[in-house]
């Protein structure tokens, strides 16, 4: 199997076990002291990666570290090569393994092109420089909190590590804390929800892999509400998690544990039963209508659901303004779409067909975690574009892997006279690929076909 990730800098191949993603990290030292700090951070990430510790640098990620040094600073380049050999006990450079690589790269100067590429290609950037200087350098390339990389600034002496940019969605705050720990430095986090110990909807979504609909607006509204101590209800309907797999209970426990941390500090509820959810909403309506004060604490609802249309909201959605209710929809990235198509099938045809099937099953496209198909389709632009728009990665399986899986699990009759077998050498494509990638034994959506496209879907285990 070949797994191709959609990264900031384009498509990248990865080994099967790298399910978490690819983390591209740029370290920017400008002196001997700061180079030593950069090397300590690199060593710390390497050790953490190998330990399998659960965070942004665990064994499920591929970590690529690039130490950038200006070409004119030959002494720093030589020092970096020598120190890397000592740290990693390797004669060959760059250090490279299935899950971790580190290399030294050079640049001419801090030109606009170089800095722009740095922002577009890397998930995390550490500048070992004065904070003011970094602000002036990066200001032309800042977009928004949903797209910027995490940027950390560490001073020349390695005493302070400041989270400067994309602290939540970009992971900058957590990355800064880790880097500070490796150096024995003081982490400086200035995000309001972090320093006050309040719930943050974007950190919640990042931790559990949720897609936030209307993210820019909802992050601002809900984090402001959290800081104000307003009432929150987080609702996940257990009933919709059919064919959910044995890992669901552990997932639910972790969700509850995370929310309980904030329940002690503010009015926070977590509901998993539809009846309890409706009861809570109705009680709020009654309290609101009976209240003589229009300043009754607003209600903030976080709905975690794969359903495209949420029937539970129909009863009160039109009255949300009147009753002072704010709603955020979070989509679990948990669905795998197996796709088969004829050669040169257009992206629009793939998208329209999958969207129509999802609509019939009342599923949101924002819940797609990844696409899966046969490896002979690895250059199909329609599939690649669809995967880039909706998924984190695409899994490509060989005909041998598909056929072996189908024979072993006796999925259905293996027809060697079918058109699929004639053109691909596989008994089938969309169904077995969805199951292989999801590691599930049951399909959520069985094979559907229209025009040049076939598709099936499964839920991740």
Legacy VTK file of the C-alpha trace (Angstrom):
# vtk DataFile Version 3.0
C-alpha trace
ASCII
DATASET POLYDATA
POINTS 461 float
0.000 0.000 0.000
1.138 3.531 -0.800
-0.171 6.406 1.303
0.039 9.864 -0.185
-0.473 12.870 2.085
-1.569 16.325 1.056
0.970 18.561 2.779
1.558 22.318 2.700
4.144 21.802 -0.041
2.231 19.245 -2.142
1.841 15.473 -2.332
4.187 13.311 -0.248
4.412 9.545 -0.024
4.558 7.781 3.315
4.698 4.298 4.774
1.539 2.577 5.975
2.050 3.188 9.685
2.334 6.942 9.247
-1.384 7.483 9.732
-1.066 10.739 11.638
0.491 12.797 8.863
3.727 14.446 7.857
5.180 17.182 10.030
7.656 19.441 8.247
9.663 21.510 10.718
12.033 24.388 9.882
14.656 25.563 12.387
16.300 28.944 11.724
19.496 29.475 13.809
21.710 32.508 13.201
24.633 31.922 15.617
26.580 29.138 17.345
24.478 29.404 20.504
21.211 29.270 18.598
22.474 26.369 16.471
23.149 24.386 19.645
19.582 25.157 20.738
18.266 23.999 17.362
20.189 20.737 17.690
18.797 20.150 21.205
15.261 20.658 19.895
15.959 18.218 17.048
17.305 15.606 19.441
14.313 16.048 21.736
11.825 15.535 18.893
13.761 12.485 17.681
13.677 10.854 21.136
9.997 11.664 21.582
9.165 10.252 18.159
10.930 6.995 18.965
9.242 6.698 22.352
5.787 6.746 20.754
4.617 9.469 23.130
1.122 10.636 22.209
1.301 14.158 20.811
2.194 15.995 17.600
5.466 14.026 17.288
4.318 10.462 17.857
5.165 7.310 15.954
2.126 7.796 13.715
3.736 10.839 12.123
6.622 11.274 9.738
8.878 14.028 11.052
11.044 16.001 8.621
13.369 18.545 10.259
15.270 21.064 8.152
17.943 23.239 9.790
18.425 26.292 7.552
21.785 28.100 7.673
22.900 31.038 5.540
25.465 29.955 2.926
28.016 32.548 3.991
28.223 31.064 7.515
30.521 28.157 6.693
31.555 27.674 10.320
27.931 27.080 11.331
27.386 24.612 8.486
30.458 22.582 9.491
29.459 22.730 13.142
25.960 21.487 12.321
27.320 18.494 10.367
29.738 17.573 13.159
27.141 17.861 15.910
24.543 15.861 13.977
27.056 13.023 13.657
27.626 13.049 17.423
23.954 13.258 18.369
22.681 10.554 16.040
25.830 8.430 15.968
25.675 8.150 12.201
28.308 8.754 9.562
25.875 9.214 6.690
23.849 12.411 6.389
21.072 13.360 6.288
19.793 11.263 9.173
16.919 9.326 7.663
14.548 6.548 8.703
10.984 5.496 7.981
9.555 8.083 10.354
12.257 10.664 11.011
14.662 12.704 8.909
16.876 15.687 9.635
19.161 17.598 7.302
21.023 20.880 6.999
20.007 23.168 4.136
21.516 26.450 3.059
20.026 29.665 1.681
21.498 32.803 0.119
19.622 35.373 2.211
16.257 36.029 3.841
14.647 37.022 0.569
10.914 37.355 -0.022
10.894 34.148 -2.060
12.698 32.180 0.640
10.432 33.382 3.459
7.295 32.865 1.379
8.346 29.276 0.617
9.140 28.739 4.287
5.580 29.725 5.205
4.005 27.593 2.501
6.063 24.423 2.973
6.446 23.987 6.736
4.003 23.153 9.523
6.225 24.586 12.273
8.970 27.210 12.133
11.330 28.151 14.970
13.286 31.396 14.627
16.216 31.724 17.032
16.126 35.496 16.921
14.714 38.594 18.631
10.911 38.673 18.648
10.669 42.097 17.003
12.960 41.037 14.169
10.832 37.950 13.504
7.611 39.992 13.451
9.085 42.270 10.794
10.317 39.305 8.767
7.103 37.282 8.666
4.400 39.996 8.649
3.967 40.042 4.821
3.231 36.289 4.741
0.638 35.962 7.519
-2.788 34.806 6.249
-5.063 33.602 9.050
-5.217 31.211 12.018
-6.599 28.377 9.866
-3.761 28.430 7.323
-0.628 29.848 8.963
2.088 27.502 10.238
2.905 27.435 13.930
5.695 29.951 14.565
7.853 29.896 17.700
10.564 32.403 18.616
13.478 31.436 20.888
15.998 34.010 22.068
19.744 33.767 21.484
20.439 32.430 24.976
17.654 29.854 24.826
15.924 31.214 27.937
12.464 31.926 26.517
10.319 30.197 23.889
7.455 32.377 22.644
4.445 31.042 20.730
3.994 33.754 18.113
1.592 32.441 15.483
-1.142 29.825 14.995
-1.105 28.666 18.601
-4.241 26.504 18.417
-5.106 25.110 14.955
-1.470 25.246 13.854
-0.290 23.582 17.056
2.066 26.444 17.875
1.358 26.514 21.607
2.008 22.809 22.157
5.064 22.896 19.913
6.436 25.853 21.868
5.952 24.025 25.188
7.817 20.979 23.854
10.679 23.061 22.443
10.980 24.932 25.755
11.084 21.642 27.633
13.937 20.350 25.453
15.954 23.493 26.212
14.990 24.030 29.846
13.515 27.354 28.703
10.404 29.202 29.857
7.447 28.801 27.455
5.557 32.037 26.814
1.917 31.449 25.815
-0.341 34.488 25.502
-3.546 32.974 24.071
-6.430 34.062 26.317
-8.125 30.654 26.699
-4.804 28.974 27.525
-3.646 31.391 30.191
-7.098 31.402 31.848
-7.527 27.619 31.638
-10.749 27.980 29.624
-12.205 25.723 26.957
-11.091 26.465 23.385
-13.218 25.081 20.556
-10.335 25.090 18.050
-7.997 23.214 20.416
-10.831 20.763 21.124
-11.323 20.221 17.380
-7.593 19.789 16.780
-7.193 17.271 19.599
-10.017 15.024 18.399
-9.739 15.570 14.655
-12.958 17.543 14.121
-13.710 19.831 11.206
-15.330 23.085 12.368
-17.978 24.410 10.009
-17.834 28.215 9.586
-14.567 27.963 11.497
-13.391 31.583 11.399
-16.639 32.884 12.858
-17.324 30.045 15.302
-13.826 29.946 16.825
-14.031 33.634 17.642
-17.603 33.452 19.002
-17.180 30.309 21.102
-13.810 31.158 22.590
-15.144 34.584 23.565
-18.175 32.890 25.149
-15.886 30.505 27.023
-13.865 33.381 28.449
-17.115 35.040 29.553
-18.196 31.927 31.452
-21.298 31.296 29.360
-23.215 28.006 29.417
-21.979 25.221 27.089
-23.519 21.931 25.978
-21.495 19.458 23.894
-23.764 16.948 22.166
-22.656 13.723 20.475
-25.505 11.348 19.610
-24.313 7.796 20.309
-27.162 6.426 18.206
-25.720 7.644 14.928
-22.412 5.809 15.481
-23.665 2.576 13.927
-20.949 0.133 12.883
-18.674 2.220 15.033
-16.043 -0.308 16.080
-14.591 -1.331 19.407
-12.527 1.841 19.761
-15.599 4.066 20.089
-15.961 3.626 23.871
-12.361 4.677 24.450
-12.922 7.628 22.147
-16.026 8.610 24.131
-14.178 8.308 27.457
-11.420 10.591 26.222
-13.971 13.147 25.029
-15.706 13.104 28.422
-12.415 13.387 30.291
-11.375 16.401 28.232
-14.703 18.179 28.780
-14.783 17.374 32.514
-11.569 19.376 32.928
-13.557 22.486 32.041
-16.825 21.500 33.763
-15.175 22.292 37.104
-14.562 25.894 36.030
-17.710 26.785 34.085
-21.229 25.623 33.213
-20.385 22.748 30.888
-22.427 19.681 29.938
-21.735 16.638 27.779
-24.757 14.761 26.391
-24.828 11.568 24.300
-28.555 10.688 24.372
-30.994 12.445 22.030
-33.747 12.508 24.673
-31.460 14.180 27.213
-30.356 16.688 24.612
-33.934 17.735 23.781
-34.775 17.870 27.483
-31.842 20.206 28.142
-32.832 22.501 25.277
-36.475 22.605 26.362
-35.440 23.420 29.928
-33.349 26.289 28.631
-36.332 27.581 26.625
-38.557 27.467 29.709
-35.983 29.242 31.869
-35.426 31.837 29.187
-39.125 32.533 28.655
-39.821 32.688 32.406
-36.879 34.944 33.076
-37.648 38.590 33.569
-34.054 39.426 32.761
-32.986 39.468 29.082
-29.424 38.888 30.295
-29.910 35.167 31.017
-26.610 33.429 30.271
-26.510 32.557 26.547
-26.390 28.898 25.568
-23.568 27.674 23.334
-24.209 24.339 21.629
-21.415 22.246 20.143
-22.939 19.521 17.972
-20.588 16.661 16.993
-22.219 14.788 14.149
-21.682 13.031 10.829
-25.236 13.897 9.747
-25.508 16.539 7.070
-28.991 17.537 8.231
-29.542 17.552 11.961
-33.148 16.778 12.795
-32.511 17.587 16.462
-31.992 21.224 15.500
-35.256 21.601 13.597
-37.317 22.196 16.715
-35.393 25.238 17.856
-32.982 26.346 15.134
-35.322 29.081 13.880
-35.584 30.440 17.403
-31.867 30.448 18.186
-31.625 34.244 17.957
-34.718 34.794 20.063
-33.563 32.393 22.738
-29.938 33.532 22.726
-28.509 30.232 21.417
-25.273 29.917 19.467
-24.533 26.718 17.530
-21.256 25.253 16.238
-21.204 22.095 14.124
-18.115 19.858 14.440
-17.594 17.026 11.960
-15.605 13.930 12.987
-13.077 13.119 10.250
-13.891 9.412 10.393
-15.226 8.279 7.002
-13.207 6.564 4.286
-14.438 6.720 0.701
-13.360 3.944 -1.649
-13.389 5.155 -5.246
-13.081 3.464 -8.630
-13.255 5.308 -11.927
-12.543 5.070 -15.622
-9.377 6.654 -16.964
-9.325 10.467 -17.096
-12.550 10.868 -15.125
-13.127 14.540 -14.335
-12.953 15.817 -10.732
-16.429 17.352 -10.997
-17.953 13.996 -11.904
-16.287 12.332 -8.910
-17.336 15.111 -6.531
-20.936 15.372 -7.751
-21.509 11.624 -7.539
-19.984 11.174 -4.070
-21.883 14.259 -2.854
-25.181 12.850 -4.156
-24.612 9.505 -2.396
-23.648 11.238 0.852
-26.752 13.398 0.579
-29.002 10.320 0.273
-27.374 8.841 3.385
-27.493 12.167 5.248
-23.718 12.299 5.691
-21.494 15.369 5.561
-18.608 15.477 3.091
-16.644 17.265 5.828
-16.466 13.930 7.678
-14.271 12.318 5.019
-10.909 11.370 6.541
-9.336 9.933 3.401
-9.843 8.361 -0.008
-8.810 4.810 -0.971
-8.403 3.256 -4.403
-6.242 0.939 -6.534
-2.635 1.950 -7.212
-3.053 2.168 -10.986
-5.136 5.291 -10.273
-2.312 7.125 -8.494
-2.010 9.612 -11.360
-5.732 10.200 -11.883
-6.156 13.957 -11.472
-9.868 13.670 -10.605
-9.191 11.357 -7.656
-6.131 13.325 -6.512
-8.051 16.597 -6.570
-11.023 15.089 -4.740
-8.715 13.635 -2.090
-6.943 16.956 -1.656
-10.219 18.833 -1.169
-11.867 16.409 1.241
-9.286 14.109 2.817
-6.012 14.121 4.721
-4.479 11.455 2.498
-5.133 8.830 -0.194
-4.393 5.121 0.200
-3.447 3.224 -2.959
-3.650 -0.591 -2.889
-2.201 -3.079 -5.355
-4.416 -5.619 -7.112
-2.656 -8.361 -5.127
-3.519 -6.689 -1.800
-7.137 -6.215 -2.857
-7.624 -9.771 -4.149
-5.922 -11.347 -1.139
-8.127 -9.308 1.193
-11.309 -10.294 -0.638
-10.385 -13.984 -0.761
-9.384 -14.075 2.893
-12.554 -12.351 4.103
-14.882 -13.942 1.556
-16.444 -10.560 0.869
-18.327 -11.724 -2.232
-17.916 -13.833 -5.332
-14.648 -13.045 -7.065
-15.460 -12.643 -10.743
-12.435 -12.902 -13.040
-14.652 -12.192 -16.057
-15.825 -8.785 -14.873
-14.796 -5.541 -16.570
-13.156 -4.442 -13.327
-10.879 -7.505 -13.337
-10.205 -7.101 -17.067
-8.924 -3.537 -16.721
-7.430 -3.531 -13.196
-6.637 -7.144 -12.336
-8.650 -6.698 -9.108
-11.968 -8.388 -8.340
-13.326 -5.062 -7.126
-11.980 -1.645 -6.140
-14.158 0.734 -4.147
-15.524 -1.669 -1.492
-12.332 -3.567 -0.558
-10.257 -0.367 -0.631
-12.658 1.372 1.765
-12.523 -1.610 4.128
-8.746 -1.996 3.909
-8.144 1.661 4.695
-10.715 1.862 7.496
-9.631 -1.469 9.044
-13.351 -2.156 9.406
-15.175 -5.341 8.434
-18.445 -3.673 7.498
-19.341 -0.993 4.988
-21.350 2.062 5.893
-22.312 2.526 2.220
-22.161 -0.399 -0.197
-20.997 0.013 -3.782
-22.781 2.674 -5.829
-22.168 3.393 -9.494
-22.963 6.236 -11.849
-21.317 7.087 -15.147
-17.547 6.661 -14.831
-17.437 6.426 -11.027
-18.023 3.773 -8.366
-17.854 4.506 -4.642
-18.353 2.886 -1.226
-17.741 4.164 2.301
-16.666 2.765 5.677
-16.098 4.228 9.126
-12.594 4.267 10.567
-11.977 1.846 13.463
LINES 1 462
461 0 1 2 3 4 5 6 7 8 9 10 11 12 13 14 15 16 17 18 19 20 21 22 23 24 25 26 27 28 29 30 31 32 33 34 35 36 37 38 39 40 41 42 43 44 45 46 47 48 49 50 51 52 53 54 55 56 57 58 59 60 61 62 63 64 65 66 67 68 69 70 71 72 73 74 75 76 77 78 79 80 81 82 83 84 85 86 87 88 89 90 91 92 93 94 95 96 97 98 99 100 101 102 103 104 105 106 107 108 109 110 111 112 113 114 115 116 117 118 119 120 121 122 123 124 125 126 127 128 129 130 131 132 133 134 135 136 137 138 139 140 141 142 143 144 145 146 147 148 149 150 151 152 153 154 155 156 157 158 159 160 161 162 163 164 165 166 167 168 169 170 171 172 173 174 175 176 177 178 179 180 181 182 183 184 185 186 187 188 189 190 191 192 193 194 195 196 197 198 199 200 201 202 203 204 205 206 207 208 209 210 211 212 213 214 215 216 217 218 219 220 221 222 223 224 225 226 227 228 229 230 231 232 233 234 235 236 237 238 239 240 241 242 243 244 245 246 247 248 249 250 251 252 253 254 255 256 257 258 259 260 261 262 263 264 265 266 267 268 269 270 271 272 273 274 275 276 277 278 279 280 281 282 283 284 285 286 287 288 289 290 291 292 293 294 295 296 297 298 299 300 301 302 303 304 305 306 307 308 309 310 311 312 313 314 315 316 317 318 319 320 321 322 323 324 325 326 327 328 329 330 331 332 333 334 335 336 337 338 339 340 341 342 343 344 345 346 347 348 349 350 351 352 353 354 355 356 357 358 359 360 361 362 363 364 365 366 367 368 369 370 371 372 373 374 375 376 377 378 379 380 381 382 383 384 385 386 387 388 389 390 391 392 393 394 395 396 397 398 399 400 401 402 403 404 405 406 407 408 409 410 411 412 413 414 415 416 417 418 419 420 421 422 423 424 425 426 427 428 429 430 431 432 433 434 435 436 437 438 439 440 441 442 443 444 445 446 447 448 449 450 451 452 453 454 455 456 457 458 459 460
